[in-house]
């Protein structure tokens, strides 16, 4: 799911809201969701691309970059997440420029 959000953001998609009510049960799951938003050119070629081009990629195609254009992430109240978790703060931490 995280990679889908990242690929959408990288390609200037319109996905800005995700409802994950009932699917996130712990902090590990949400952490994995956000780590999935770190993608490389290699990951993108695996997702969309041509296997021949993928085989020719070099080390410069492997560094991961964080992409996320979500404005809202809906979670239900039964999740055991840190109540101070704020999506925009997380985005600022991983997008230090």
N, CA, C and O atoms as a GROMACS GRO file, in nm:
protein
  388
    1UNK      N    1   0.082  -0.119   0.000
    1UNK     CA    2   0.000   0.000   0.000
    1UNK      C    3   0.087   0.126   0.000
    1UNK      O    4   0.059   0.222  -0.071
    2UNK      N    5   0.193   0.124   0.080
    2UNK     CA    6   0.282   0.239   0.086
    2UNK      C    7   0.346   0.269  -0.048
    2UNK      O    8   0.359   0.385  -0.086
    3UNK      N    9   0.387   0.165  -0.119
    3UNK     CA   10   0.447   0.185  -0.250
    3UNK      C   11   0.346   0.242  -0.348
    3UNK      O   12   0.381   0.327  -0.431
    4UNK      N   13   0.222   0.198  -0.341
    4UNK     CA   14   0.118   0.251  -0.430
    4UNK      C   15   0.099   0.401  -0.406
    4UNK      O   16   0.083   0.477  -0.501
    5UNK      N   17   0.100   0.442  -0.279
    5UNK     CA   18   0.089   0.584  -0.246
    5UNK      C   19   0.208   0.660  -0.303
    5UNK      O   20   0.193   0.768  -0.360
    6UNK      N   21   0.327   0.603  -0.288
    6UNK     CA   22   0.449   0.669  -0.336
    6UNK      C   23   0.451   0.682  -0.488
    6UNK      O   24   0.483   0.788  -0.541
    7UNK      N   25   0.417   0.575  -0.558
    7UNK     CA   26   0.416   0.582  -0.705
    7UNK      C   27   0.313   0.683  -0.753
    7UNK      O   28   0.338   0.755  -0.850
    8UNK      N   29   0.199   0.688  -0.687
    8UNK     CA   30   0.096   0.786  -0.722
    8UNK      C   31   0.149   0.928  -0.702
    8UNK      O   32   0.128   1.014  -0.787
    9UNK      N   33   0.215   0.952  -0.590
    9UNK     CA   34   0.270   1.086  -0.562
    9UNK      C   35   0.379   1.123  -0.662
    9UNK      O   36   0.384   1.236  -0.710
   10UNK      N   37   0.466   1.028  -0.692
   10UNK     CA   38   0.577   1.056  -0.785
   10UNK      C   39   0.525   1.092  -0.924
   10UNK      O   40   0.584   1.176  -0.992
   11UNK      N   41   0.417   1.030  -0.964
   11UNK     CA   42   0.360   1.057  -1.097
   11UNK      C   43   0.254   1.166  -1.093
   11UNK      O   44   0.172   1.177  -1.185
   12UNK      N   45   0.256   1.246  -0.987
   12UNK     CA   46   0.164   1.359  -0.972
   12UNK      C   47   0.017   1.315  -0.976
   12UNK      O   48  -0.068   1.383  -1.035
   13UNK      N   49  -0.011   1.201  -0.913
   13UNK     CA   50  -0.148   1.150  -0.906
   13UNK      C   51  -0.234   1.232  -0.812
   13UNK      O   52  -0.186   1.323  -0.746
   14UNK      N   53  -0.361   1.198  -0.807
   14UNK     CA   54  -0.456   1.276  -0.729
   14UNK      C   55  -0.494   1.209  -0.597
   14UNK      O   56  -0.578   1.263  -0.524
   15UNK      N   57  -0.436   1.096  -0.565
   15UNK     CA   58  -0.467   1.029  -0.440
   15UNK      C   59  -0.425   1.117  -0.323
   15UNK      O   60  -0.306   1.146  -0.306
   16UNK      N   61  -0.522   1.159  -0.241
   16UNK     CA   62  -0.488   1.243  -0.127
   16UNK      C   63  -0.552   1.193   0.002
   16UNK      O   64  -0.524   1.247   0.109
   17UNK      N   65  -0.638   1.092  -0.006
   17UNK     CA   66  -0.708   1.039   0.111
   17UNK      C   67  -0.708   0.887   0.105
   17UNK      O   68  -0.742   0.828   0.002
   18UNK      N   69  -0.671   0.825   0.215
   18UNK     CA   70  -0.675   0.679   0.225
   18UNK      C   71  -0.748   0.642   0.354
   18UNK      O   72  -0.716   0.694   0.461
   19UNK      N   73  -0.845   0.554   0.343
   19UNK     CA   74  -0.920   0.507   0.458
   19UNK      C   75  -0.872   0.366   0.491
   19UNK      O   76  -0.898   0.272   0.417
   20UNK      N   77  -0.802   0.353   0.602
   20UNK     CA   78  -0.750   0.224   0.646
   20UNK      C   79  -0.820   0.176   0.772
   20UNK      O   80  -0.761   0.100   0.850
   21UNK      N   81  -0.942   0.218   0.792
   21UNK     CA   82  -1.018   0.177   0.910
   21UNK      C   83  -1.025   0.025   0.916
   21UNK      O   84  -1.067  -0.041   0.821
   22UNK      N   85  -0.984  -0.029   1.029
   22UNK     CA   86  -0.990  -0.174   1.049
   22UNK      C   87  -0.873  -0.252   0.993
   22UNK      O   88  -0.872  -0.374   1.002
   23UNK      N   89  -0.774  -0.185   0.935
   23UNK     CA   90  -0.663  -0.258   0.874
   23UNK      C   91  -0.530  -0.239   0.946
   23UNK      O   92  -0.439  -0.320   0.931
   24UNK      N   93  -0.517  -0.134   1.024
   24UNK     CA   94  -0.393  -0.106   1.096
   24UNK      C   95  -0.413  -0.147   1.242
   24UNK      O   96  -0.495  -0.088   1.312
   25UNK      N   97  -0.337  -0.248   1.288
   25UNK     CA   98  -0.358  -0.296   1.424
   25UNK      C   99  -0.244  -0.263   1.519
   25UNK      O  100  -0.259  -0.280   1.640
   26UNK      N  101  -0.132  -0.214   1.467
   26UNK     CA  102  -0.019  -0.182   1.556
   26UNK      C  103   0.076  -0.085   1.488
   26UNK      O  104   0.063  -0.055   1.369
   27UNK      N  105   0.172  -0.036   1.564
   27UNK     CA  106   0.266   0.062   1.510
   27UNK      C  107   0.358   0.001   1.405
   27UNK      O  108   0.404   0.072   1.316
   28UNK      N  109   0.386  -0.127   1.414
   28UNK     CA  110   0.471  -0.191   1.313
   28UNK      C  111   0.406  -0.185   1.175
   28UNK      O  112   0.473  -0.160   1.075
   29UNK      N  113   0.277  -0.207   1.171
   29UNK     CA  114   0.205  -0.204   1.043
   29UNK      C  115   0.210  -0.065   0.981
   29UNK      O  116   0.234  -0.051   0.861
   30UNK      N  117   0.188   0.038   1.062
   30UNK     CA  118   0.192   0.174   1.005
   30UNK      C  119   0.334   0.214   0.969
   30UNK      O  120   0.356   0.287   0.873
   31UNK      N  121   0.431   0.167   1.046
   31UNK     CA  122   0.571   0.194   1.012
   31UNK      C  123   0.605   0.131   0.878
   31UNK      O  124   0.671   0.194   0.794
   32UNK      N  125   0.562   0.008   0.856
   32UNK     CA  126   0.586  -0.059   0.727
   32UNK      C  127   0.516   0.013   0.613
   32UNK      O  128   0.570   0.023   0.503
   33UNK      N  129   0.396   0.064   0.639
   33UNK     CA  130   0.324   0.143   0.539
   33UNK      C  131   0.409   0.263   0.496
   33UNK      O  132   0.425   0.290   0.377
   34UNK      N  133   0.462   0.336   0.594
   34UNK     CA  134   0.541   0.454   0.561
   34UNK      C  135   0.676   0.420   0.501
   34UNK      O  136   0.722   0.493   0.413
   35UNK      N  137   0.741   0.312   0.544
   35UNK     CA  138   0.867   0.273   0.480
   35UNK      C  139   0.843   0.232   0.336
   35UNK      O  140   0.932   0.247   0.252
   36UNK      N  141   0.724   0.181   0.306
   36UNK     CA  142   0.690   0.147   0.168
   36UNK      C  143   0.681   0.268   0.078
   36UNK      O  144   0.686   0.256  -0.044
   37UNK      N  145   0.669   0.386   0.137
   37UNK     CA  146   0.662   0.509   0.059
   37UNK      C  147   0.800   0.559   0.017
   37UNK      O  148   0.811   0.662  -0.048
   38UNK      N  149   0.902   0.486   0.053
   38UNK     CA  150   1.038   0.512   0.006
   38UNK      C  151   1.062   0.422  -0.114
   38UNK      O  152   1.070   0.300  -0.100
   39UNK      N  153   1.074   0.483  -0.229
   39UNK     CA  154   1.090   0.404  -0.352
   39UNK      C  155   1.211   0.452  -0.432
   39UNK      O  156   1.256   0.565  -0.418
   40UNK      N  157   1.260   0.363  -0.514
   40UNK     CA  158   1.374   0.394  -0.601
   40UNK      C  159   1.330   0.383  -0.747
   40UNK      O  160   1.219   0.338  -0.776
   41UNK      N  161   1.418   0.424  -0.837
   41UNK     CA  162   1.391   0.405  -0.979
   41UNK      C  163   1.378   0.256  -1.011
   41UNK      O  164   1.299   0.216  -1.096
   42UNK      N  165   1.457   0.174  -0.942
   42UNK     CA  166   1.450   0.029  -0.961
   42UNK      C  167   1.312  -0.023  -0.921
   42UNK      O  168   1.253  -0.103  -0.993
   43UNK      N  169   1.262   0.023  -0.805
   43UNK     CA  170   1.128  -0.018  -0.760
   43UNK      C  171   1.022   0.023  -0.861
   43UNK      O  172   0.930  -0.054  -0.891
   44UNK      N  173   1.035   0.144  -0.913
   44UNK     CA  174   0.938   0.193  -1.010
   44UNK      C  175   0.939   0.110  -1.138
   44UNK      O  176   0.834   0.081  -1.196
   45UNK      N  177   1.058   0.070  -1.180
   45UNK     CA  178   1.068  -0.011  -1.301
   45UNK      C  179   1.010  -0.151  -1.275
   45UNK      O  180   0.950  -0.211  -1.365
   46UNK      N  181   1.027  -0.203  -1.154
   46UNK     CA  182   0.965  -0.331  -1.120
   46UNK      C  183   0.813  -0.319  -1.124
   46UNK      O  184   0.745  -0.411  -1.169
   47UNK      N  185   0.760  -0.207  -1.078
   47UNK     CA  186   0.615  -0.186  -1.067
   47UNK      C  187   0.551  -0.167  -1.204
   47UNK      O  188   0.451  -0.230  -1.236
   48UNK      N  189   0.611  -0.078  -1.285
   48UNK     CA  190   0.550  -0.039  -1.413
   48UNK      C  191   0.621  -0.093  -1.536
   48UNK      O  192   0.562  -0.103  -1.644
   49UNK      N  193   0.747  -0.128  -1.519
   49UNK     CA  194   0.834  -0.130  -1.635
   49UNK      C  195   0.859  -0.257  -1.711
   49UNK      O  196   0.787  -0.356  -1.703
   50UNK      N  197   0.965  -0.246  -1.785
   50UNK     CA  198   1.011  -0.346  -1.880
   50UNK      C  199   1.120  -0.430  -1.813
   50UNK      O  200   1.218  -0.374  -1.764
   51UNK      N  201   1.107  -0.563  -1.809
   51UNK     CA  202   1.209  -0.647  -1.746
   51UNK      C  203   1.349  -0.631  -1.807
   51UNK      O  204   1.449  -0.646  -1.737
   52UNK      N  205   1.356  -0.600  -1.936
   52UNK     CA  206   1.486  -0.581  -2.000
   52UNK      C  207   1.554  -0.456  -1.947
   52UNK      O  208   1.675  -0.456  -1.921
   53UNK      N  209   1.479  -0.349  -1.931
   53UNK     CA  210   1.535  -0.226  -1.876
   53UNK      C  211   1.575  -0.247  -1.730
   53UNK      O  212   1.677  -0.196  -1.686
   54UNK      N  213   1.494  -0.321  -1.657
   54UNK     CA  214   1.522  -0.351  -1.517
   54UNK      C  215   1.657  -0.422  -1.502
   54UNK      O  216   1.734  -0.391  -1.411
   55UNK      N  217   1.684  -0.516  -1.589
   55UNK     CA  218   1.809  -0.594  -1.584
   55UNK      C  219   1.931  -0.507  -1.611
   55UNK      O  220   2.041  -0.542  -1.569
   56UNK      N  221   1.914  -0.395  -1.680
   56UNK     CA  222   2.027  -0.308  -1.716
   56UNK      C  223   2.050  -0.194  -1.616
   56UNK      O  224   2.140  -0.113  -1.635
   57UNK      N  225   1.970  -0.189  -1.512
   57UNK     CA  226   1.984  -0.078  -1.416
   57UNK      C  227   2.115  -0.090  -1.339
   57UNK      O  228   2.167  -0.200  -1.318
   58UNK      N  229   2.166   0.026  -1.297
   58UNK     CA  230   2.294   0.033  -1.224
   58UNK      C  231   2.269   0.076  -1.080
   58UNK      O  232   2.156   0.105  -1.042
   59UNK      N  233   2.374   0.080  -1.002
   59UNK     CA  234   2.363   0.115  -0.860
   59UNK      C  235   2.297   0.251  -0.837
   59UNK      O  236   2.231   0.271  -0.735
   60UNK      N  237   2.315   0.343  -0.929
   60UNK     CA  238   2.255   0.476  -0.914
   60UNK      C  239   2.103   0.474  -0.918
   60UNK      O  240   2.038   0.573  -0.883
   61UNK      N  241   2.045   0.362  -0.961
   61UNK     CA  242   1.900   0.350  -0.968
   61UNK      C  243   1.839   0.293  -0.839
   61UNK      O  244   1.718   0.279  -0.830
   62UNK      N  245   1.923   0.260  -0.740
   62UNK     CA  246   1.874   0.194  -0.620
   62UNK      C  247   1.844   0.284  -0.500
   62UNK      O  248   1.765   0.244  -0.415
   63UNK      N  249   1.901   0.404  -0.489
   63UNK     CA  250   1.869   0.486  -0.371
   63UNK      C  251   1.719   0.518  -0.364
   63UNK      O  252   1.656   0.549  -0.465
   64UNK      N  253   1.665   0.508  -0.244
   64UNK     CA  254   1.522   0.530  -0.225
   64UNK      C  255   1.494   0.674  -0.185
   64UNK      O  256   1.572   0.738  -0.115
   65UNK      N  257   1.380   0.725  -0.232
   65UNK     CA  258   1.333   0.860  -0.202
   65UNK      C  259   1.190   0.848  -0.150
   65UNK      O  260   1.113   0.766  -0.199
   66UNK      N  261   1.156   0.930  -0.052
   66UNK     CA  262   1.023   0.927   0.009
   66UNK      C  263   0.926   1.010  -0.074
   66UNK      O  264   0.954   1.126  -0.106
   67UNK      N  265   0.812   0.952  -0.109
   67UNK     CA  266   0.705   1.021  -0.182
   67UNK      C  267   0.574   0.999  -0.108
   67UNK      O  268   0.541   0.886  -0.071
   68UNK      N  269   0.499   1.106  -0.087
   68UNK     CA  270   0.369   1.096  -0.022
   68UNK      C  271   0.295   1.227  -0.045
   68UNK      O  272   0.343   1.333  -0.005
   69UNK      N  273   0.178   1.221  -0.110
   69UNK     CA  274   0.099   1.342  -0.127
   69UNK      C  275  -0.035   1.331  -0.055
   69UNK      O  276  -0.131   1.401  -0.089
   70UNK      N  277  -0.042   1.243   0.046
   70UNK     CA  278  -0.165   1.229   0.123
   70UNK      C  279  -0.191   1.354   0.207
   70UNK      O  280  -0.100   1.412   0.265
   71UNK      N  281  -0.316   1.393   0.212
   71UNK     CA  282  -0.359   1.500   0.300
   71UNK      C  283  -0.431   1.442   0.421
   71UNK      O  284  -0.440   1.508   0.525
   72UNK      N  285  -0.482   1.320   0.408
   72UNK     CA  286  -0.552   1.255   0.519
   72UNK      C  287  -0.531   1.104   0.512
   72UNK      O  288  -0.527   1.044   0.405
   73UNK      N  289  -0.517   1.046   0.630
   73UNK     CA  290  -0.506   0.903   0.645
   73UNK      C  291  -0.603   0.863   0.755
   73UNK      O  292  -0.579   0.894   0.872
   74UNK      N  293  -0.711   0.797   0.719
   74UNK     CA  294  -0.816   0.762   0.814
   74UNK      C  295  -0.785   0.629   0.881
   74UNK      O  296  -0.766   0.528   0.814
   75UNK      N  297  -0.780   0.631   1.014
   75UNK     CA  298  -0.760   0.510   1.094
   75UNK      C  299  -0.874   0.501   1.194
   75UNK      O  300  -0.930   0.603   1.234
   76UNK      N  301  -0.909   0.380   1.234
   76UNK     CA  302  -1.014   0.370   1.334
   76UNK      C  303  -0.957   0.392   1.473
   76UNK      O  304  -0.835   0.394   1.491
   77UNK      N  305  -1.045   0.408   1.571
   77UNK     CA  306  -1.002   0.441   1.707
   77UNK      C  307  -0.948   0.321   1.784
   77UNK      O  308  -0.898   0.338   1.895
   78UNK      N  309  -0.957   0.202   1.730
   78UNK     CA  310  -0.910   0.085   1.803
   78UNK      C  311  -0.762   0.056   1.780
   78UNK      O  312  -0.708  -0.038   1.839
   79UNK      N  313  -0.697   0.134   1.697
   79UNK     CA  314  -0.555   0.109   1.672
   79UNK      C  315  -0.471   0.150   1.792
   79UNK      O  316  -0.508   0.240   1.866
   80UNK      N  317  -0.361   0.084   1.809
   80UNK     CA  318  -0.271   0.111   1.922
   80UNK      C  319  -0.155   0.198   1.878
   80UNK      O  320  -0.039   0.163   1.899
   81UNK      N  321  -0.186   0.310   1.817
   81UNK     CA  322  -0.083   0.400   1.770
   81UNK      C  323  -0.056   0.508   1.874
   81UNK      O  324  -0.138   0.534   1.962
   82UNK      N  325   0.057   0.568   1.862
   82UNK     CA  326   0.090   0.681   1.948
   82UNK      C  327  -0.010   0.793   1.920
   82UNK      O  328  -0.022   0.836   1.805
   83UNK      N  329  -0.082   0.842   2.020
   83UNK     CA  330  -0.184   0.944   1.995
   83UNK      C  331  -0.126   1.077   1.945
   83UNK      O  332  -0.201   1.162   1.897
   84UNK      N  333   0.003   1.095   1.957
   84UNK     CA  334   0.063   1.220   1.909
   84UNK      C  335   0.113   1.208   1.765
   84UNK      O  336   0.175   1.301   1.714
   85UNK      N  337   0.086   1.096   1.700
   85UNK     CA  338   0.129   1.078   1.562
   85UNK      C  339   0.055   1.175   1.470
   85UNK      O  340  -0.069   1.177   1.468
   86UNK      N  341   0.131   1.255   1.394
   86UNK     CA  342   0.073   1.351   1.301
   86UNK      C  343   0.141   1.330   1.165
   86UNK      O  344   0.264   1.338   1.155
   87UNK      N  345   0.061   1.302   1.063
   87UNK     CA  346   0.114   1.273   0.929
   87UNK      C  347   0.206   1.383   0.878
   87UNK      O  348   0.312   1.353   0.824
   88UNK      N  349   0.168   1.510   0.895
   88UNK     CA  350   0.250   1.619   0.842
   88UNK      C  351   0.385   1.627   0.914
   88UNK      O  352   0.486   1.662   0.853
   89UNK      N  353   0.388   1.595   1.043
   89UNK     CA  354   0.516   1.595   1.115
   89UNK      C  355   0.605   1.482   1.064
   89UNK      O  356   0.725   1.500   1.047
   90UNK      N  357   0.545   1.366   1.041
   90UNK     CA  358   0.622   1.254   0.988
   90UNK      C  359   0.679   1.289   0.851
   90UNK      O  360   0.795   1.261   0.823
   91UNK      N  361   0.597   1.351   0.766
   91UNK     CA  362   0.644   1.389   0.633
   91UNK      C  363   0.762   1.485   0.642
   91UNK      O  364   0.856   1.473   0.564
   92UNK      N  365   0.759   1.579   0.736
   92UNK     CA  366   0.870   1.674   0.752
   92UNK      C  367   0.996   1.602   0.797
   92UNK      O  368   1.106   1.638   0.753
   93UNK      N  369   0.982   1.502   0.884
   93UNK     CA  370   1.099   1.429   0.932
   93UNK      C  371   1.168   1.352   0.820
   93UNK      O  372   1.291   1.352   0.812
   94UNK      N  373   1.092   1.288   0.735
   94UNK     CA  374   1.154   1.205   0.632
   94UNK      C  375   1.186   1.283   0.506
   94UNK      O  376   1.259   1.234   0.420
   95UNK      N  377   1.133   1.403   0.492
   95UNK     CA  378   1.160   1.486   0.374
   95UNK      C  379   1.251   1.604   0.406
   95UNK      O  380   1.232   1.713   0.352
   96UNK      N  381   1.348   1.582   0.492
   96UNK     CA  382   1.442   1.690   0.524
   96UNK      C  383   1.519   1.728   0.399
   96UNK      O  384   1.584   1.645   0.336
   97UNK      N  385   1.511   1.856   0.363
   97UNK     CA  386   1.582   1.902   0.243
   97UNK      C  387   1.663   2.024   0.274
   97UNK      O  388   1.730   2.078   0.185
   0.00000   0.00000   0.00000
